[in-house]
Structure formats: structure tokens, C-alpha cells
Amino acid sequence: MLKIIERDKSFVSGYKEYCQEFYDHNIFTFRPTNPARIDDTWFERTFDWYASKKNSYHYWAVDGDRFIGEFQLRTELTDEIIAGMGSIGYSVRVTEQGKGYGKELLRQGLDIARSYALEKVLMTISDTNFVSAHICESFGGVLMDKTTVTTEGEGEHLIRRYWIYL
């Protein structure tokens, strides 16, 4: 059963495998940590950085002892978040996609957002990511618009911006 947990050192090797899968498959719509940077000291080296991010929370998704993905929540709607980052980000490792984890991850993630007393969240989804758009819409996501953004990995591309009212 999928659970969203706070980052946990015991899942670092699974996190590294997850990151490696995105790099191995040349996926740029979401680019996690470069797996070459994850070593025995990575968790400790990044702990303070993650803890210092104001209004931004990073969780991991696990099923038993397997690392499945991650969930990010940004609780303040800044210009940067509205312009393209979104207040929610989630991802499922490549080898676990198509098994219903994405939908469950977002369901639990929206519960986390509600626990912060948020009234709505913004999701930004690549215009070509039909699966994520479908999942978002299944939770009542309302398409605000489509807009062009530029990122390092993808260059200029079209995204969909959805509001989900909690």
C-alpha cells in the first residue's frame, strides 16, 4: 500500500534508483537529482537544504520497502509558482508507472495540502503528459490555461495550468 512519508535515510538507495531511471530513459519533463551526486553522505548533506525551504515541503512515496516516487507541496502562490512551477509536483518512478501509483500519490498529496488549510493548489503539467493531465482532471482539476515556459531540460514548451479546489 502506498504511503507518503517524510524523507527517510533508509530509502536513499531506492531514491537513487528512481533518479537513475529518469536519466536512463532521457526523461526531461521532470528531472530529479542527478544520481551521480547521491552517495553515502548525500542525505546528511541535503538535510538542512530541504529543511530550510520556506513554504515548500518534500515527501517520498513508498510501498512497503520499495521507493515509488516523490511529492512536493509549495504552500505560497508566488509569481514563480504561478508562472510555471505549480504548487504541487509529484512523480512516480519509471518502472512503477501505469500501476495506479500516480493517482494514489496525488490523492494522498491533496490530503496533505488540505492539512495546511489550503483552499486550492496549482498544478502545471507538460501539454504532452496526457496521463498526468487525466489524473489531475479526475480530482477536479480545472484548466486555467495553456502557456509557454522555458526550462533548462526541455527548452521552450507548452504547459497546462490547472487549479484543484480543495
LINZICOR-V697128 format. One record per backbone hydrogen bond with DSSP energy under -1.0 kcal/mol. CO is the residue of the C=O (numbers start at 1). NH is the residue of the N-H. E is the energy in kcal/mol with one decimal. If there is no record, write none. Layout:
BEGIN
((CO NH E) (CO NH E))
END
This chain:
BEGIN
((3 62 -2.7) (5 60 -2.8) (8 11 -2.4) (9 12 -1.7) (11 15 -2.4) (12 16 -2.6) (13 17 -2.0) (14 18 -2.3) (15 19 -2.6) (16 20 -2.5) (17 21 -2.0) (18 22 -1.3) (19 23 -1.8) (20 24 -3.2) (21 25 -1.7) (22 27 -2.3) (23 26 -1.2) (34 37 -2.2) (35 38 -1.3) (39 42 -1.2) (41 45 -2.6) (42 46 -2.1) (43 47 -1.1) (46 50 -2.4) (47 51 -2.4) (48 52 -1.8) (53 56 -1.2) (55 75 -2.2) (57 73 -2.6) (59 71 -2.1) (60 5 -3.4) (61 68 -3.1) (61 69 -1.7) (62 3 -2.6) (63 66 -2.0) (66 63 -2.5) (68 93 -3.3) (69 61 -3.1) (70 91 -2.1) (71 59 -3.3) (72 89 -2.2) (73 57 -3.1) (76 78 -1.5) (78 82 -2.5) (79 83 -2.7) (80 84 -1.1) (80 85 -1.6) (81 86 -2.7) (87 74 -3.0) (89 72 -3.4) (91 70 -1.9) (93 96 -1.9) (94 97 -1.2) (100 104 -1.8) (101 105 -3.0) (102 106 -2.4) (103 107 -2.3) (104 108 -2.5) (105 109 -2.2) (106 110 -2.6) (107 111 -1.4) (108 112 -1.8) (109 113 -2.3) (110 114 -2.2) (111 115 -1.7) (113 116 -1.0) (113 118 -1.6) (114 117 -2.2) (119 166 -2.6) (121 164 -2.6) (122 87 -2.3) (122 88 -1.5) (123 162 -3.1) (125 160 -3.4) (126 129 -2.1) (128 130 -1.5) (129 133 -2.1) (130 134 -2.3) (131 135 -2.4) (132 136 -2.7) (133 137 -2.5) (134 138 -2.0) (136 139 -1.2) (136 141 -2.2) (137 140 -1.8) (142 163 -2.4) (145 161 -2.8) (147 159 -2.9) (149 157 -2.8) (151 155 -2.3) (155 151 -2.0) (157 149 -2.9) (158 127 -2.6) (159 147 -2.2) (160 125 -2.6) (161 144 -3.6) (161 145 -1.2) (162 123 -2.9) (163 142 -3.2) (164 121 -2.1))
END
